[in-house]
Amino acid sequence: MVRFRVALRAACCWSRRMCFRAEDGILRLTQAHRDKCVACLHPFSAIFLLVLIGFVFVYELWYVLPAIADPRGMWHKLNWLLGVYVVCNILGNWWLGFARSTSVESLSPKRQHPAAGEAHLWHYCTSCQKLVPPRSWHCRLCNACILKRDHHCTFTGNCIGHNNQRYFLGFLFHLTLGSAQALVYNAMLTSKSRAFGVSDPLLMLGQDRSQDPDFEWKYTVAAIFKLNFFLFMVPFGMLALQMLMVQRNSTCYKILDRSYDVGWRRNFELVLGKRCFWTFLWPTIASPLPNDGTQWTQKQFV
């Protein structure tokens, strides 16, 4: 037992050192080739996202939905409206997450300097060479300090922070909703085509493919179903993580920090604004944030 604990501790130390080395290498690479990384990574991520959304939208609503529902029925029309609504929300939140600046430079010139009695709460950024508000951290890709920095998102081509985290949450929520909608359609089509038997390589053992003229089509339907399940789990997992951090008022940058936790409802209002969860209905719903990202109330520990 003692040997196992020693080996486990050594393995943990080794993995931690490897993570630090990998992170240090990535940081050096982005610092040395920032412009090239931004010029290549952001457009590629945006094009990949748009192509994927376009493919799923066309495939699900133009082929799968008519195959499982009467095109002349009300159910078909309602699902079409839901699909268009979800895609509009995905693209709207994605665009606003890109367009909304959340850097310290987005503040008014007066608020870029600490107010009287707040200087001790601010910290000095060696890259920007100036004092920045609490919870603001420098991003090497954006080359700026970000208000309440959470992480850098390559799909939005922007850092996620105080001013645009609301749109990132809406983006993930509707990605999850849209992929769940598509997953239901694909599950119904796979069941109707009797393609579940070819959805797993183990289930295909012993099958005579020559006796089934539709085998290739069934395999395609089953493959898209499995891909759809993966595309559902990724945004769902990211959304769950983000909601957990918002509920605790922490960030990816300091995921274990709960010193700013002021209660779950207040924490969500600090991210989503005055109208809170109503912002998930449409990206342009006005929902002013309680502060400008420079002043944060810390949790009082007894």
N, C-alpha and C positions, 0 to 999 in steps of 0.2 A: 504493500500500500504506500509506504514511504517512497519507494523507488518510482511508483506511478506518479505521485505528486511532484517529485523532483523533475521527472521527464515532462510532465504537463507544464510545469512552470518554465522549464527551459524552452519548450515548444512555443509557449506564449511570448516569451521574451524574444525568441528568434523571429516570430511572425510580426511582432511589434517593430523590431528593427528593420525588417524587410519593408513594412508599410511606410515607415519613416523615410527609408531610402528611396522608395518608389515615389512618394509624395515630393521629396526634395528634388528628384530628377525631373518630375513633371513641372514643378515650379521653376526650375532653372530653364527648362525648354521653353515654357511660355514667356518667361522674362526675356530670353534671348531672341525669340522669334514671335513676339506678340502679334505684330501686324500680319505675318503670314498665317498664324493660327486663326486669327479673327477672319481674315479674308477667305480662308478655305473652309473652316469648320462651320461657321454660322450659315453661309449660303447652302452648303451641303445639307445641314440639318433641316433647314427650312424647306428646301425642295423635297427632301425625303418625306417630311411630315405631310406636305401638301399632296404629294403623289399617293401616299398611303391612304390619306383621308378620301381623296378622289376615287381611288380604286374601290375602297370599301363602300362608299356612298353609291357608286354606279352599280357594283355587283349586287349589293343587298336590295336596293330599291328597284332596279330595273330587271333583275333576274330572279333572285331568291324570293322576294315578297310576292310577285305574281304567281310563283310556283306553289306557294303555300296558302294564298288567299285569293279570293275572287277579285280580279282587277276592277270590276264594276261595283263591288260592295263597299259599304261604309268603313269596314275594318281596314281595308286596303288604303283608303283615303286618309283615315286617321293616322295610320302608321307612316304614310308619306309625309304628312304634316309634322309628325314627331321627328322624323329623320331630318327634315329641312331645319326645324327649330334647333335640334342638337348641333348640327353642323354650323349653323350661324353663330351659336354660342361659343363653339370651339374656336372658330376663326376670329370672332370678335374679341374674346378674352386673350387669344394668342397675340393679336395685333396690338391691343392696348397694353399688354405686358411688355411688348417690344417698344412701343412709343412712349410710355410713361417713364420719365427719368426718375431715378431714386438715389442719385448721387448727392453728396454734400453740396456740390455746385448748383443743384436745382433749388436750393434755399435762396431766399432773398439775401442780398449782401449783408444786411444787418444781422440776420440769424446765423450767418456763417462764422460768427464770433460769439464766444460765451457771454451770457448776460451776467450782470453783477451777482457775485456769489456762486456762480456755477463753474468757474474755471477749474476748480479741483475735481470736477466730475468728468471733464474732457480729457483726452489723451493726445499725445503728439504722434503724428504719422510721419515716419522718416521718408516715405516715398513722396507724399504731397508736401512735406516740410511745413506743416501747420497743425494747429490744434483742431481736432474733429470731435463731434458729439459722442456721448456714450453709446455703445452698441454699434458704432460705425467702424467698418474695417475696410482695408484696401483690397481691391481686386486687381490682379495683375493683367487680366484680359481687358477689363474696362479701363484700366489705368486711372482709377479714381476711387475715392473712399465712398462707400455705399451706406446709406442710412439704414440701420438695423439689418445688416447684410445677412441673408439666409444662405444663398449659394448662387453660382453663376449657371444660368440655363442656356445651353447651346441652341435649343429649339426656338426660344424667344430672342436669342442674340443679345441678351441683356442680363444684368444681375437682378435677382429677386430680392427685394428689400421692402422698406416701409411703404413706399408709394405704389407698388405694383404687386404685392403678394396677394391681394384680393383677386386680381385677374389670373394669377397663377393657380389659385385654388379653384376658381371657376373653370379654367382651362382643364384641370385634372378631373374635376367633377363631371363635366360634360363629355370628356374623353371616356371616362368610366361608364357613364350612362349610354353613350353611343356604342361602345364596344359590347356592353351587356345586351343592348337591343339587337345588335348584329349576331351575338352569340345565340340568342333565342331563335332567331330566324335560321341560322345555320344548323342548330340542333334539330329543328323541325324538318328542314330539308334533308339532313343526313338520315333522320328516322324514316322519312317518307321514301327516300331512295334506297333504304336498307343498306346504308353504307357504313354503319357502325362496325360491321365485321371486318372492314379493311382500314379502320381508323387506328389500329394498333398492329405493328409488325408481328407480334406474337399470335394474334388472332388470325393472321393470314397463313400460318403454317398449315400445310396439308390441303389448302384450297386449290382447286383446279381452275386456273384463270381462263382457260380456253372454253369452259362451259358457260362463262358469263360474258356476253358481248358488251355489257356496260361496265366491265370492271375498271377500265381506265377512268371513266367519268366518276364512278363511285370513289375511286382513290383520290381524285382531284377534290371532290366535295369533302371527303373526310380530312384531307390535308388542310384545306382552308378552315375547316372547323377547329382543328388543333391549333393552327396559327391564330385564329380568332381568340381562342382561350388564352393563349400567351399574351395577345394584345389587350386582353381584358385584365389579366393579373398585374401587368406592369403599371398602368395608371392607377389601378385600385390600390396596389401596395404603396405607391408614391402618395396618393391622396390620404390613405390611412396614416402614413408617417407625418405628413404635413398637418393634418387635423390634430394629431396627438401633440405636436410641437406648438401649434397655435393654442390648444387648450391649456398647455403649460407655460405659454409665453416664452418659449425658448426658440432657438434657431439651429439650422444645420451647422453653422459655424461654431456654436457653443451648445451642443445638443443636450448636455447634462445640466446646464445652468438654469435653475428655477428661481433665481433671486428676484426676477421681475414678475413672478406669478401673483396676480391680484384678483384671482377668481376667474372661473372659466368664461362666464358671460362677459365680463369686462375685457378679458383677454381676446375674445373673438371680436368685440367691438373695436379694439385697437388695430385689428387687421382688416375687418370687413367694413368698418364704419358704422354710422348711426343706424342704418337699416339692416345691418347684420346679414342674416341668411337670405333676406329678400334679394340681395345682390346676385344670387345664383340664378334668378329668373332671367336676367338680361344684363349684359356687360355694361351698358350705358346708364343703368339706374344710378342716380345721384346718391352718394352715401359718404358724406364728409367724415374724415378721420378726426379723432379727438385731439390729436396734436400733430406737430410738423416733423416729428421724428428726432427731435433734439432733447426732449425732456421725458424721462422715464421714472416712474414710481417704483421703488424697490420694495420687495416684500419685507415686512417687519417680522424678524425672528425673536421669539420670546426666550 
